[in-house]
Amino acid sequence: MALSDGATTTSTLAGGIGVTIGDAVIAFQKTNVFLPLITSKQAMQGSGSVEFSDWTAVALADAPAVTEGAALTAQALATTARTATIGEHAIQVDITDLSSMGYGAGSLEDQAGSVIGNAVAMRLDDDIANLFAAGSLSSDACGAGTALAMSHIFDCLRLLNANGAPAPLNLALGTKQVWGAKGLQALIHDDAVTGSNVAKPQSNLTNNLGEELYGNGFVARLAGFDVYTSPQITEIAGDDEEGCAFSAGAFGVGIGVDGLIRVESQRNASKRATEYVATGFWGETMIKDLFAVSLTSDVS
């Protein structure tokens, strides 16, 4: 039994679909990282896409001091439509009767639900992470071939605040950007630091960041950002990972008319198997470039 592709063979007992659907949805919700952090909207009946509005910011000069009774000049408000076209993202798992009968590590249906839920969730995270690339955004606070530094993270904070990006602000990083030799853990603590920690005060394990990192293995908040990581931010050519600092309004996901994820079953008696198909319905887009900063860094 393998679970490697759309033609996998993994049987179901009567009523197993309910359990499988539940586990698929739960697995999706647990695995997906980025959807709760960005803007999402469900498509209307009869529509295959969702539009988000990118409003052009008004300038300070557009709201001047005025004289009592004087007529005002109307200011133009410009918007740009950003379209997320809904697509299908699917995985099929065929569970044979014999494999279910012979499965001794719990419920095969439960495991199948988790597998397909995870697969769809990872696909959604991957699609969103592809929007983080430096070439897709006008600002990159670090850069390919450059090791991550605290100054780059604060530069992200500066740019987002200068552009009026509303809180909460999120910092999404690849796994090496967090735990690698040139990642956050190295910025927070350096075993080579001896004597005075004046040059690198955050390396002192007596502070909160050091305690959180070494107690939990992760830092949840740093420099005004909520910190997240996903294996879908993968290493690219040149030994770099493309993280991103952003506000919720930077990116959008359009969700299908019937919801984000659907799990269906179909009995195939000739194969003595039940086919499970999980389908995700979404489309992703960048909404407002100014509300995101790419954080590409060297992770070699």
Backbone bond lengths (Angstrom), bond angles and torsions (degrees), N, CA, C in turn:
res aa  C-N    CA-C-N  psi(-1)  N-CA   C-N-CA  omega(-1)  CA-C   N-CA-C  phi
1 M - - - 1.456 - - 1.520 108.55 -
2 A 1.298 116.15 128.89 1.453 120.69 178.92 1.514 109.66 -134.31
3 L 1.317 115.94 154.21 1.463 120.85 179.29 1.520 108.65 -126.69
4 S 1.314 116.13 61.04 1.451 118.51 -172.13 1.512 115.00 -110.23
5 D 1.326 118.02 -19.81 1.463 117.76 -176.84 1.512 110.14 -153.96
6 G 1.339 116.29 -175.30 1.455 121.55 -174.59 1.510 114.01 -70.88
7 A 1.308 119.17 -6.63 1.458 120.93 179.81 1.523 110.54 -113.56
8 T 1.326 117.39 25.60 1.455 120.48 -174.85 1.516 112.32 -70.78
9 T 1.316 115.35 154.54 1.460 121.54 178.01 1.511 109.09 -114.53
10 T 1.201 119.53 108.00 1.461 118.55 -177.63 1.477 112.19 -119.44
11 S 4.185 156.33 -46.73 1.412 162.69 50.94 1.460 103.51 -142.97
12 T 0.921 117.09 160.99 1.440 119.44 179.39 1.497 110.98 -129.15
13 L 1.314 118.09 143.34 1.444 123.08 172.66 1.513 108.61 -84.68
14 A 1.317 117.72 161.66 1.464 120.42 179.81 1.519 109.41 -56.94
15 G 1.335 115.80 132.59 1.449 121.02 179.58 1.508 113.60 85.24
16 G 1.297 118.89 1.03 1.457 121.64 -176.90 1.516 113.74 -66.23
17 I 1.333 117.97 -23.61 1.454 119.92 -176.56 1.516 111.67 -61.19
18 G 1.328 117.87 -36.35 1.457 119.72 -179.76 1.509 111.75 -61.88
19 V 1.321 116.24 -42.70 1.457 121.35 178.62 1.522 109.88 -65.64
20 T 1.311 116.27 -43.68 1.458 120.57 -177.50 1.518 111.16 -64.25
21 I 1.342 117.19 -43.51 1.458 120.58 177.92 1.522 110.07 -59.61
22 G 1.333 115.73 -48.20 1.460 119.37 -179.04 1.510 112.15 -58.27
23 D 1.325 117.04 -46.54 1.455 120.21 -179.08 1.521 112.06 -67.63
24 A 1.330 116.48 -33.58 1.461 119.65 177.66 1.520 110.81 -64.32
25 V 1.322 116.86 -44.96 1.467 121.05 -179.37 1.519 110.76 -66.55
26 I 1.354 116.16 -42.53 1.468 119.94 179.21 1.532 110.28 -63.10
27 A 1.321 116.08 -44.64 1.459 119.61 179.31 1.517 111.25 -62.29
28 F 1.335 116.20 -39.41 1.460 120.10 177.98 1.522 110.38 -60.27
29 Q 1.318 116.37 -47.83 1.459 120.94 -176.84 1.524 112.03 -65.34
30 K 1.334 116.76 -34.48 1.459 120.00 -179.59 1.520 112.02 -76.74
31 T 1.325 116.23 -35.00 1.461 120.40 -173.64 1.520 112.22 -82.31
32 N 1.326 116.91 -40.01 1.449 119.63 -175.76 1.528 111.12 -65.77
33 V 1.302 116.17 133.76 1.462 122.07 -177.50 1.522 112.34 -104.52
34 F 1.325 117.58 -45.96 1.454 120.63 -164.33 1.527 116.05 -88.67
35 L 1.335 118.14 -25.78 1.468 119.11 -175.36 1.524 113.01 -55.87
36 P 1.353 120.67 -43.38 1.465 119.00 -179.63 1.532 113.86 -68.47
37 L 1.334 116.87 -12.25 1.462 120.82 -174.37 1.519 113.26 -93.63
38 I 1.326 118.11 -10.77 1.457 120.98 -176.39 1.522 110.46 -121.82
39 T 1.316 116.60 -177.79 1.458 122.05 -177.95 1.516 109.87 -87.19
40 S 1.314 117.24 133.61 1.468 120.36 178.02 1.520 109.65 -133.16
41 K 1.323 114.84 149.84 1.457 120.99 179.81 1.522 108.59 -150.23
42 Q 1.329 116.76 139.18 1.463 121.07 -178.49 1.511 110.63 -89.06
43 A 1.319 116.07 140.33 1.458 121.45 179.62 1.521 111.18 -67.86
44 M 1.318 115.99 147.84 1.455 121.86 176.61 1.517 109.73 -78.93
45 Q 1.322 116.54 155.37 1.461 121.60 178.03 1.525 110.10 -54.88
46 G 1.308 115.87 130.60 1.459 120.69 179.52 1.515 113.52 90.45
47 S 1.329 117.69 0.63 1.458 121.08 -178.54 1.518 110.63 -114.81
48 G 1.313 115.85 141.21 1.455 121.02 177.23 1.517 112.75 -106.65
49 S 1.325 116.95 13.84 1.457 120.19 179.92 1.527 109.81 -152.11
50 V 1.328 115.03 167.10 1.465 122.33 176.90 1.518 107.63 -129.35
51 E 1.317 116.65 136.76 1.460 121.25 177.34 1.522 110.61 -107.37
52 F 1.340 114.62 134.93 1.461 122.03 173.52 1.526 107.47 -113.63
53 S 1.309 117.46 149.00 1.466 121.77 -179.40 1.518 111.03 -103.32
54 D 1.319 115.09 127.95 1.456 122.21 173.39 1.525 107.52 -102.01
55 W 1.323 116.33 104.80 1.458 121.33 -178.14 1.520 110.13 -84.48
56 T 1.317 116.12 132.43 1.458 120.91 174.85 1.525 108.83 -75.12
57 A 1.307 117.07 129.91 1.466 120.91 -177.70 1.526 110.56 -67.35
58 V 1.321 116.32 140.07 1.462 120.35 174.72 1.520 108.63 -81.08
59 A 1.325 115.44 152.55 1.452 120.60 -178.01 1.524 111.30 -90.43
60 L 1.312 115.70 160.04 1.457 120.94 176.84 1.521 110.93 -57.58
61 A 1.319 116.23 -36.25 1.466 120.72 -178.61 1.523 112.32 -66.81
62 D 1.326 117.71 -16.29 1.463 120.48 -179.98 1.521 112.32 -77.39
63 A 1.328 117.85 -7.23 1.463 121.54 178.40 1.527 109.57 -127.58
64 P 1.343 117.35 66.52 1.470 120.72 -175.54 1.526 112.17 -78.68
65 A 1.307 115.74 169.06 1.459 120.65 169.22 1.525 108.21 -67.19
66 V 1.318 117.11 141.30 1.469 120.42 -176.59 1.526 110.52 -126.53
67 T 1.319 113.93 158.95 1.457 121.46 177.78 1.516 109.14 -88.51
68 E 1.314 116.28 138.81 1.466 121.09 179.70 1.527 111.21 -53.31
69 G 1.328 115.08 128.22 1.453 120.84 177.21 1.511 114.52 83.57
70 A 1.354 117.54 -7.54 1.463 120.16 -178.53 1.523 110.72 -77.98
71 A 1.327 115.30 141.88 1.466 120.60 178.69 1.525 110.41 -70.67
72 L 1.322 116.38 144.48 1.457 121.95 178.37 1.517 110.78 -94.71
73 T 1.309 115.25 156.86 1.466 121.65 174.25 1.523 108.27 -99.58
74 A 1.311 116.61 124.64 1.461 120.25 -179.52 1.520 111.02 -64.73
75 Q 1.310 115.22 136.77 1.456 121.25 178.11 1.531 109.86 -100.52
76 A 1.305 115.29 141.66 1.468 119.97 -179.95 1.526 110.02 -78.75
77 L 1.305 116.14 134.82 1.456 121.90 173.81 1.529 107.66 -109.88
78 A 1.316 116.28 118.31 1.464 120.58 -176.02 1.524 110.20 -106.29
79 T 1.304 116.20 140.21 1.464 121.67 175.38 1.523 109.15 -131.16
80 T 1.312 114.20 151.79 1.465 121.05 175.20 1.517 108.03 -122.84
81 A 1.325 116.47 130.21 1.464 121.02 179.66 1.523 110.04 -80.50
82 R 1.314 116.47 130.30 1.458 122.51 174.61 1.522 107.92 -113.62
83 T 1.309 116.71 120.86 1.460 121.56 -172.01 1.518 111.95 -105.57
84 A 1.332 115.22 129.61 1.466 122.03 172.88 1.522 107.60 -108.97
85 T 1.306 117.00 110.56 1.464 122.20 -179.39 1.521 109.87 -85.85
86 I 1.320 116.52 125.50 1.460 121.17 -176.17 1.526 110.85 -71.24
87 G 1.304 116.35 130.69 1.461 121.87 175.82 1.520 110.86 -126.64
88 E 1.316 117.01 170.35 1.462 122.56 178.30 1.524 110.12 -102.83
89 H 1.329 115.27 141.21 1.463 121.84 177.12 1.522 105.95 -136.97
90 A 1.334 117.70 113.07 1.467 119.73 -165.78 1.519 112.87 -133.92
91 I 1.333 114.37 154.41 1.458 122.39 172.94 1.526 108.03 -139.84
92 Q 1.336 116.62 138.91 1.463 122.47 177.77 1.519 109.44 -115.95
93 V 1.316 116.12 134.54 1.460 122.52 175.05 1.518 108.19 -127.91
94 D 1.343 117.66 124.41 1.462 123.39 178.86 1.527 108.72 -101.79
95 I 1.335 116.52 118.73 1.461 121.07 -177.94 1.521 109.15 -106.34
96 T 1.314 116.78 111.97 1.462 120.63 -177.38 1.525 110.79 -80.87
97 D 1.332 115.36 155.18 1.458 120.70 179.55 1.524 111.72 -60.08
98 L 1.330 116.76 -43.85 1.456 120.37 -177.85 1.527 111.91 -64.57
99 S 1.349 116.04 -39.39 1.463 118.10 -179.55 1.517 110.91 -66.23
100 S 1.331 117.17 -35.40 1.456 120.32 178.18 1.528 110.85 -68.98
101 M 1.345 115.49 -42.34 1.466 119.39 179.71 1.529 111.98 -64.04
102 G 1.312 115.78 -33.63 1.459 120.01 -175.02 1.510 114.14 -95.76
103 Y 1.338 117.44 2.89 1.467 120.00 -178.01 1.521 109.56 -81.91
104 G 1.329 117.05 119.35 1.457 120.35 -173.76 1.509 115.19 -108.57
105 A 1.325 117.70 8.82 1.471 120.62 -176.04 1.517 111.63 -111.28
106 G 1.340 115.12 45.56 1.458 118.88 -179.28 1.510 111.38 101.26
107 S 1.324 116.26 -151.73 1.460 121.49 -178.24 1.515 110.66 -92.35
108 L 1.322 115.89 122.52 1.459 120.26 177.78 1.520 110.97 -65.71
109 E 1.360 115.85 -34.57 1.460 119.38 179.88 1.530 110.66 -63.88
110 D 1.344 115.70 -40.63 1.462 118.94 177.46 1.529 110.79 -60.32
111 Q 1.327 114.92 -46.09 1.463 119.07 -178.78 1.514 111.60 -63.58
112 A 1.337 116.30 -40.58 1.458 120.23 179.63 1.518 110.55 -62.58
113 G 1.343 116.48 -41.42 1.459 119.80 178.40 1.517 111.56 -60.61
114 S 1.318 117.00 -43.46 1.468 120.74 179.53 1.521 111.51 -63.84
115 V 1.340 115.55 -41.38 1.462 119.64 -177.93 1.521 111.29 -62.50
116 I 1.329 116.84 -49.38 1.459 118.24 -176.09 1.523 111.66 -72.56
117 G 1.336 116.99 -32.28 1.458 118.78 175.29 1.513 111.59 -64.85
118 N 1.333 116.25 -43.06 1.461 120.42 177.60 1.524 111.67 -61.29
119 A 1.321 115.95 -41.62 1.463 120.02 -176.88 1.516 111.45 -62.05
120 V 1.334 116.38 -45.59 1.466 119.68 -179.37 1.527 110.27 -67.30
121 A 1.325 117.25 -39.65 1.469 120.51 179.17 1.520 111.47 -63.13
122 M 1.320 116.56 -42.62 1.454 119.70 179.32 1.516 111.57 -64.06
123 R 1.340 116.76 -36.97 1.457 120.16 178.13 1.521 110.99 -63.04
124 L 1.350 117.39 -42.18 1.454 120.46 179.04 1.533 110.51 -64.40
125 D 1.326 117.19 -45.30 1.461 119.90 177.76 1.522 111.19 -60.15
126 D 1.320 116.76 -39.62 1.455 120.33 -179.47 1.525 110.91 -64.91
127 D 1.332 116.75 -42.12 1.466 120.03 179.33 1.528 110.89 -63.02
128 I 1.326 116.97 -40.28 1.466 120.40 179.08 1.527 110.27 -69.51
129 A 1.344 116.68 -42.46 1.465 120.70 -179.30 1.524 111.67 -61.42
130 N 1.327 117.39 -29.34 1.464 120.15 178.43 1.523 112.06 -64.72
131 L 1.334 117.82 -19.12 1.461 121.36 177.08 1.527 112.08 -78.44
132 F 1.348 117.13 -11.58 1.458 120.96 -176.39 1.522 113.29 -80.64
133 A 1.308 118.22 -12.81 1.457 121.79 -171.72 1.519 111.54 -56.55
134 A 1.330 115.84 143.78 1.457 121.14 -177.61 1.520 111.90 -57.47
135 G 1.320 117.42 -35.30 1.457 119.84 -179.66 1.509 113.44 -70.34
136 S 1.341 116.85 -16.01 1.457 120.48 -179.38 1.519 112.44 -89.55
137 L 1.326 117.38 -19.06 1.459 122.31 -176.04 1.526 109.97 -118.46
138 S 1.312 116.41 152.01 1.465 120.16 -176.67 1.524 112.61 -78.92
139 S 1.342 117.71 -19.27 1.463 120.30 -177.51 1.521 110.92 -119.28
140 D 1.338 115.78 135.94 1.460 122.43 173.96 1.517 106.66 -135.86
141 A 1.318 116.85 117.51 1.461 120.71 -172.59 1.524 113.44 -82.84
142 C 1.317 118.13 -13.89 1.462 119.61 -179.10 1.522 108.45 -121.16
143 G 1.313 118.30 -91.33 1.456 120.37 176.09 1.505 113.08 130.55
144 A 1.322 115.92 151.42 1.456 122.17 -179.56 1.527 110.18 -57.56
145 G 1.336 115.72 135.99 1.456 120.70 178.35 1.514 114.63 80.43
146 T 1.328 117.69 0.17 1.466 121.72 -178.44 1.524 110.05 -107.46
147 A 1.325 116.85 130.97 1.456 120.89 178.90 1.526 110.10 -71.50
148 L 1.312 115.94 140.78 1.452 122.07 -179.07 1.527 110.72 -65.43
149 A 1.327 115.58 138.63 1.460 121.95 176.53 1.516 108.78 -134.56
150 M 1.332 116.59 160.27 1.448 119.86 177.92 1.518 111.34 -60.71
151 S 1.325 116.94 -30.66 1.463 120.01 179.36 1.525 111.65 -62.63
152 H 1.332 117.42 -31.23 1.464 120.34 178.39 1.523 110.77 -69.44
153 I 1.321 116.35 -38.96 1.461 119.91 179.73 1.525 110.34 -67.35
154 F 1.327 116.67 -41.03 1.460 119.21 176.97 1.531 111.16 -69.17
155 D 1.329 117.21 -27.93 1.464 119.74 175.99 1.527 110.12 -67.43
156 C 1.341 116.60 -37.67 1.470 119.93 173.85 1.525 110.24 -59.37
157 L 1.324 115.62 -44.33 1.459 120.34 179.77 1.522 110.81 -62.19
158 R 1.311 116.58 -42.06 1.468 120.79 178.38 1.523 111.56 -61.44
159 L 1.327 116.70 -47.74 1.466 120.67 -177.49 1.525 111.64 -63.97
160 L 1.321 116.91 -43.54 1.461 119.82 -178.75 1.527 111.15 -65.66
161 N 1.320 116.89 -41.28 1.462 119.41 178.24 1.522 111.49 -68.71
162 A 1.317 117.43 -37.58 1.462 120.59 177.92 1.521 111.57 -63.90
163 N 1.324 116.79 -30.16 1.461 121.32 -179.39 1.524 113.11 -92.84
164 G 1.334 116.64 4.94 1.463 120.51 176.23 1.506 114.74 73.87
165 A 1.328 117.66 24.77 1.474 120.19 178.99 1.525 109.42 -67.57
166 P 1.325 118.01 125.01 1.468 120.09 -177.59 1.527 112.43 -75.54
167 A 1.331 115.06 149.49 1.464 120.92 174.47 1.528 109.47 -73.78
168 P 1.331 117.59 158.47 1.466 127.41 2.37 1.523 112.04 -77.07
169 L 1.317 115.34 152.77 1.452 121.95 178.55 1.525 109.04 -106.29
170 N 1.319 115.51 138.62 1.466 121.66 -174.63 1.524 110.93 -116.97
171 L 1.321 115.69 144.51 1.452 122.17 175.12 1.520 107.45 -121.66
172 A 1.325 116.62 108.80 1.463 122.58 -178.59 1.519 108.77 -105.55
173 L 1.319 116.14 123.58 1.455 121.07 -174.60 1.518 111.27 -130.21
174 G 1.329 115.47 156.71 1.453 121.05 172.90 1.521 110.54 -73.58
175 T 1.323 115.41 166.73 1.467 119.02 -176.30 1.532 112.46 -63.80
176 K 1.317 117.82 -37.07 1.463 120.05 177.53 1.522 111.21 -73.85
177 Q 1.334 117.39 -27.74 1.458 119.75 176.33 1.528 111.72 -69.71
178 V 1.326 116.44 -17.45 1.458 120.52 176.52 1.529 110.78 -99.03
179 W 1.336 117.20 -54.26 1.463 120.72 -171.11 1.523 114.27 -106.40
180 G 1.312 117.94 -2.69 1.451 120.38 -178.30 1.527 113.05 -74.70
181 A 1.322 114.72 173.96 1.464 120.92 -178.49 1.515 112.62 -63.12
182 K 1.339 117.05 -22.31 1.465 121.30 178.32 1.528 111.06 -115.90
183 G 1.337 115.82 23.23 1.457 120.44 -177.23 1.511 113.57 -99.36
184 L 1.324 115.39 -166.65 1.457 121.10 -177.21 1.522 112.78 -58.71
185 Q 1.334 116.21 -38.49 1.461 117.75 -177.94 1.519 111.17 -61.28
186 A 1.340 117.06 -33.85 1.458 119.85 178.42 1.526 111.17 -73.40
187 L 1.326 117.39 -28.47 1.460 120.13 178.14 1.530 111.09 -75.13
188 I 1.318 115.09 -34.59 1.463 119.47 -177.82 1.523 111.59 -79.51
189 H 1.323 116.51 -35.90 1.466 119.45 179.60 1.514 110.04 -143.45
190 D 1.310 115.16 135.89 1.460 121.72 177.09 1.524 107.56 -129.19
191 D 1.325 116.87 114.72 1.467 120.65 -178.12 1.532 112.16 -61.54
192 A 1.347 115.84 -21.78 1.463 118.93 -177.62 1.519 112.29 -79.64
193 V 1.335 117.14 -12.95 1.462 119.65 -179.46 1.518 109.72 -69.98
194 T 1.319 116.51 124.99 1.461 121.35 177.74 1.517 108.86 -130.30
195 G 1.324 115.67 160.78 1.453 119.54 178.11 1.516 111.11 67.95
196 S 1.315 116.27 -134.84 1.466 121.65 -175.98 1.515 110.92 -69.62
197 N 1.322 116.23 139.34 1.458 121.79 176.64 1.524 111.50 -102.75
198 V 1.331 116.09 23.09 1.469 119.65 -177.35 1.521 110.69 -61.30
199 A 1.335 117.25 -41.73 1.461 119.90 -177.36 1.512 112.53 -71.51
200 K 1.314 116.55 -24.69 1.458 120.50 -177.36 1.526 109.18 -142.19
201 P 1.315 116.95 67.60 1.467 119.28 -171.77 1.507 114.30 -62.76
202 Q 1.348 117.60 -25.76 1.457 117.87 -178.71 1.522 112.63 -73.40
203 S 1.329 117.65 -5.88 1.469 120.30 178.31 1.520 112.22 -79.96
204 N 1.306 116.94 -9.06 1.452 120.52 -179.06 1.520 110.54 -74.82
205 L 1.327 116.75 119.00 1.464 120.55 -175.24 1.525 113.65 -70.70
206 T 1.335 117.03 -7.70 1.460 117.73 178.35 1.527 111.64 -79.00
207 N 1.337 118.19 -9.26 1.460 118.92 -179.75 1.528 110.25 -87.99
208 N 1.326 115.89 172.16 1.466 121.07 -173.98 1.522 113.12 -64.53
209 L 1.343 117.10 -40.19 1.463 119.64 -178.75 1.518 110.97 -62.98
210 G 1.326 116.67 -45.32 1.460 119.77 179.70 1.509 111.81 -62.82
211 E 1.325 117.07 -41.08 1.458 120.78 179.44 1.527 110.97 -65.21
212 E 1.328 116.34 -40.91 1.467 119.96 179.77 1.520 110.92 -66.27
213 L 1.319 116.17 -43.88 1.464 120.51 -179.24 1.518 111.42 -62.70
214 Y 1.324 117.36 -47.09 1.453 119.85 -175.25 1.524 112.49 -82.70
215 G 1.324 117.47 -17.17 1.457 119.87 175.73 1.517 112.68 -86.83
216 N 1.336 116.13 -42.26 1.469 121.04 -175.14 1.522 113.58 -106.97
217 G 1.325 116.78 -14.26 1.460 119.88 -176.46 1.507 113.64 79.21
218 F 1.334 116.84 8.97 1.453 120.32 -174.53 1.520 108.81 -159.27
219 V 1.319 115.50 149.83 1.458 121.70 174.00 1.517 107.89 -109.19
220 A 1.320 117.20 119.72 1.463 121.27 -175.43 1.520 112.79 -82.74
221 R 1.330 117.15 -25.41 1.456 120.10 -177.50 1.523 109.86 -142.99
222 L 1.337 116.07 134.58 1.455 121.53 -176.55 1.523 109.85 -151.90
223 A 1.311 116.85 127.72 1.468 123.19 173.85 1.525 112.63 53.08
224 G 1.314 116.94 38.56 1.459 120.01 178.43 1.508 114.95 86.07
225 F 1.325 117.46 1.77 1.464 122.07 -179.23 1.524 110.75 -109.70
226 D 1.329 116.38 144.93 1.455 122.17 163.14 1.521 106.55 -82.56
227 V 1.319 117.56 125.82 1.463 121.49 -171.52 1.526 110.66 -98.52
228 Y 1.334 115.79 132.81 1.465 122.55 178.59 1.524 108.68 -133.99
229 T 1.319 115.04 153.62 1.461 118.94 174.44 1.514 109.31 -136.99
230 S 1.318 115.46 151.60 1.466 121.34 179.81 1.524 109.23 -146.92
231 P 1.342 117.39 136.01 1.466 119.37 175.43 1.510 112.76 -67.38
232 Q 1.343 117.58 -7.94 1.458 119.75 177.86 1.527 111.78 -79.15
233 I 1.327 117.25 -12.08 1.467 119.98 168.23 1.517 105.61 -84.19
234 T 1.299 116.43 92.31 1.455 121.63 -169.94 1.524 111.47 -96.13
235 E 1.320 114.25 159.47 1.458 120.52 178.92 1.521 109.96 -70.94
236 I 1.326 116.19 134.15 1.460 121.96 -179.13 1.524 109.14 -108.02
237 A 1.323 115.40 -179.97 1.456 120.10 179.09 1.524 110.08 -56.87
238 G 1.321 116.16 141.24 1.449 120.48 -178.72 1.508 113.51 90.26
239 D 1.327 116.93 9.34 1.468 122.27 178.18 1.524 112.08 60.77
240 D 1.340 116.50 43.11 1.460 121.72 178.20 1.522 110.24 -117.39
241 E 1.331 116.69 153.70 1.459 122.97 168.09 1.521 108.44 -120.89
242 E 1.344 115.91 144.21 1.458 121.17 -173.95 1.525 110.96 -108.45
243 G 1.324 115.16 87.21 1.449 120.29 174.71 1.515 110.73 -81.56
244 C 1.331 115.77 -174.08 1.463 118.82 -176.76 1.529 109.41 -159.90
245 A 1.325 115.61 141.00 1.459 122.54 169.87 1.524 106.54 -108.34
246 F 1.332 117.14 130.95 1.463 117.99 -172.60 1.520 112.22 -158.74
247 S 1.314 113.44 161.48 1.456 122.83 171.35 1.521 107.85 -104.21
248 A 1.334 116.76 162.55 1.469 120.11 -174.63 1.519 112.98 -58.31
249 G 1.332 118.02 -29.88 1.458 121.04 -177.09 1.507 114.80 -78.85
250 A 1.331 118.17 -0.76 1.462 120.55 -178.22 1.520 112.06 -73.32
251 F 1.325 117.40 -39.22 1.452 122.30 -174.16 1.521 110.43 -128.41
252 G 1.330 115.68 152.92 1.454 119.91 179.57 1.514 111.83 -135.34
253 V 1.320 115.42 148.66 1.467 122.06 174.55 1.520 108.27 -123.26
254 G 1.307 115.97 123.61 1.457 121.45 172.89 1.511 109.13 -89.84
255 I 1.319 116.78 130.11 1.461 122.58 -176.84 1.518 109.38 -105.11
256 G 1.322 117.14 143.99 1.459 122.26 -177.55 1.515 113.24 -61.64
257 V 1.327 115.85 158.97 1.457 122.83 -177.05 1.524 111.59 -54.57
258 D 1.327 117.37 -40.70 1.471 121.83 -176.36 1.513 113.60 -92.62
259 G 1.326 117.69 10.37 1.454 120.56 178.68 1.517 112.72 113.47
260 L 1.328 114.35 177.71 1.456 120.68 -173.33 1.520 113.12 -81.29
261 I 1.339 117.57 -40.86 1.461 120.34 -175.70 1.521 109.61 -136.57
262 R 1.313 116.12 139.41 1.462 122.57 179.07 1.524 108.42 -132.61
263 V 1.327 115.93 134.25 1.459 120.96 177.02 1.522 108.51 -120.62
264 E 1.316 116.72 127.31 1.468 122.15 -177.91 1.522 109.71 -127.46
265 S 1.329 115.65 156.42 1.460 120.40 175.72 1.516 109.87 -129.46
266 Q 1.324 114.47 152.92 1.464 120.46 177.16 1.523 107.95 -147.92
267 R 1.318 114.75 126.55 1.463 120.00 -179.52 1.519 109.99 -78.78
268 N 1.322 116.35 129.13 1.451 122.71 176.30 1.530 107.37 -116.46
269 A 1.353 115.14 89.50 1.462 120.44 -174.01 1.517 112.33 -63.26
270 S 1.325 117.26 -33.49 1.459 119.15 -178.00 1.528 111.65 -65.69
271 K 1.315 116.44 -25.20 1.463 121.08 177.76 1.524 112.31 -99.82
272 R 1.346 117.41 -2.46 1.461 123.11 -174.04 1.524 109.30 51.21
273 A 1.303 114.10 53.16 1.466 119.38 -175.11 1.521 110.02 -151.08
274 T 1.289 114.69 162.47 1.461 121.73 172.35 1.520 108.42 -118.73
275 E 1.315 115.74 130.66 1.456 121.08 -179.90 1.528 109.55 -93.76
276 Y 1.303 116.58 129.38 1.459 122.09 174.06 1.523 108.48 -112.65
277 V 1.309 116.01 131.01 1.462 121.00 177.85 1.528 108.69 -126.14
278 A 1.298 116.43 121.83 1.467 121.70 173.70 1.516 108.06 -106.45
279 T 1.326 116.29 129.60 1.458 121.80 -178.55 1.519 110.15 -127.65
280 G 1.306 115.92 130.46 1.460 121.49 173.90 1.515 109.24 -103.39
281 F 1.326 116.76 138.75 1.466 122.00 -178.10 1.531 108.58 -120.15
282 W 1.302 116.75 105.12 1.457 119.64 178.02 1.521 111.65 -160.97
283 G 1.304 113.91 167.57 1.460 122.83 171.53 1.515 107.24 -146.04
284 E 1.313 118.11 144.79 1.453 121.39 -175.68 1.527 110.72 -120.46
285 T 1.325 116.11 153.58 1.461 120.81 179.06 1.517 110.09 -155.71
286 M 1.299 115.66 156.32 1.457 120.09 168.47 1.532 107.32 -83.19
287 I 1.334 116.69 133.12 1.459 120.80 178.99 1.520 110.74 -97.66
288 K 1.312 116.25 -57.01 1.464 119.99 -176.95 1.517 110.22 -132.21
289 D 1.318 115.36 108.50 1.455 122.84 -177.14 1.527 112.53 -58.38
290 L 1.335 117.39 -34.76 1.460 121.36 -176.01 1.526 113.09 -69.17
291 F 1.324 116.14 -15.78 1.463 119.78 -178.47 1.527 112.07 -94.75
292 A 1.332 117.64 16.77 1.464 121.57 179.19 1.521 109.91 -145.00
293 V 1.313 115.49 145.89 1.463 122.05 176.18 1.524 107.78 -132.54
294 S 1.301 116.51 122.50 1.467 120.04 176.52 1.516 109.18 -68.98
295 L 1.321 116.04 142.12 1.462 121.77 179.03 1.531 107.83 -128.32
296 T 1.313 115.31 73.97 1.460 122.31 177.57 1.515 109.24 -83.51
297 S 1.315 117.44 130.77 1.464 119.20 -179.16 1.521 111.29 -145.21
298 D 1.318 114.86 157.78 1.465 122.03 178.09 1.528 110.30 -74.54
299 V 1.321 116.38 131.31 1.471 120.76 179.70 1.526 111.55 -124.15
300 S 1.319 117.16 19.69 1.464 120.59 -176.84 1.523 111.29 -67.37
